[in-house]
Structures are given as C-alpha cells and as structure tokens.
Amino acid sequence: MIYPATYNVLMPQGATFDRTFTLAIDSTPVNLTGYTAALKVRETAASEDAVISLATGSGITLGGAAGTIALLIDADTAATVPAGDYVYDLELYATSQTTRLLQGSWTVSGEVTRA
C-alpha cells in the first residue's frame, strides 16, 4: 500500500499552472503505462462540486515508463477559479486498484493585474 504524500499547491489565479511530478521507488521511475489519473480540488473534502477537475487526457498527462505525471491548467481556466483555500487529492487508477498519490491544500492567490 502506498500512503499519499502531502504536497501543498499555490496556484496564481489567471496564470498558466504547469507542474510535473515523477513517481519513483528507490530512484527508479514507476511505469505508468496502462494507468489513468484524476485530480479534484474542492472547498472541503465533503463539498459536492469541484472548483478544478482534471483527468488523464484533460489536464493530466502520464509519461508511461518515465513515471511522470504532468498537470496543466491554462490561464483562462485558472482565471475562473475564485481566490481562496481549498483541498485536493490526486489518484491513480489501474485495472482493479485505486491509489491516492498526493493530497494537501490548494491555495489560489488572487490576480491583481488583469488585462
């Protein structure tokens, strides 16, 4: 069993958010071929609606044998998320297994300079 790591995120409102992680065991990347992933950001863990929702092929790109997990939120989408403090987690899915890989706080800092 893998226990989720805590990683707290700061996302600037209105700016492109681009973050890549590498999943490795003893410095060896885990082959993510055949996996899918999802990430949800909510006001609280019990909240119904997500303010950010990413999935494989829609904001999440898995790097196969390289073990990378790339998250991408474009600036226009980031501009629509209200500034504030949220919670999130990132899960990986294999055939019959769900692994919560990351969790923590997700803070959106308010944009001051707007076009």
N, C-alpha and C positions, 0 to 999 in steps of 0.2 A: 504494500500500500504506500502510495506517495501522499504525504501531507502537504497541503497548499502552503506555498511561500507567501509571505506578506510583502507586497510592493505597493507603496503609496504613489499615486499619479497626480501630477499637476498638469492640467491642460489649459493653455491660454485660449480664451473664447475668441473666435474669429480667425484663428491661425491654424495652419495645417498641423495635425498631430501625426507623427510618424515614429514608431518605436518598434525595434526588433529585439527579440529575446532568443537565446539558444538554450534548448533543453538538452542537458548533458548529464551523464553519470560517470563519475571518475574521469572527467575531462573528455569523454567520448560522446559525441552527439548521438541523441536517440533518433532512430529512423522514424519519421512521422508519416511515411508513405501509408496510405490507407486510412489515416485519421481525418477527422473533421474537428472543428472547434467553434465555440461560441463565447461571446463576452456580452454581459449585460451590466449597465450602470443604472442604479435606481436611487431614489431619495433615501430609502431604508431597505433592508433585506425583505421586509414584508410588503413593500409597495407593489401594487399591481402593474403599473406602467413603467417601462424603462425609458430613460431620457436618451440613452445611447444603446443601440443593439447592433452588434457585429457578428458575422458568421463567416465560415470558410467561403471564399469567393465574393464576399460582400464586406470588405474591410479587414478580413483576416486572410493572410496567405501563409500556408505551411510549406516549409522548404524541404520536405522529403528527408533524404539521407543526411542533409546538413543539420537537421534538428532545429531549424529556425521557425519562429512564429512572428510574423510581421503584422503590426496593427497600423491601419491608415484611416484617418478621418480627415476629409477635405475641409478647407477653411470655411466654405459656405455652410456645411453641416455643423461645424464647431461654433459658428456664429449663432445658431439657433438654440444652443443649449444654455439655459439660464445660469449665470454665475452662482456658485454655491458649493456646498459639500455634499458628496454622495458616497455610496459604497458600490463595489463591483466585485465580480469574480470572472475568471476565465477557465472554461472547461474544455477538456479534450475528450473525444469520443472514438472508441474503437468498436469493433463488432458488438461486443456484449459488455463493454466496460466504460464507465464514465470516471474521469479523473479531474478533480478540481485542482488546477495547477497553480493559479495565482488568486489572491484576494487582497482587499485593502480599501483604503479611502481613494476617492477620485474627486479632486478639487478642480473646479473650473474658475479660473481667475477672470474677472470682468475686463472686457475690452474697453479701453479709453479712446484710442484713436480709431475712428471709423471713417470709411471713405465717404 
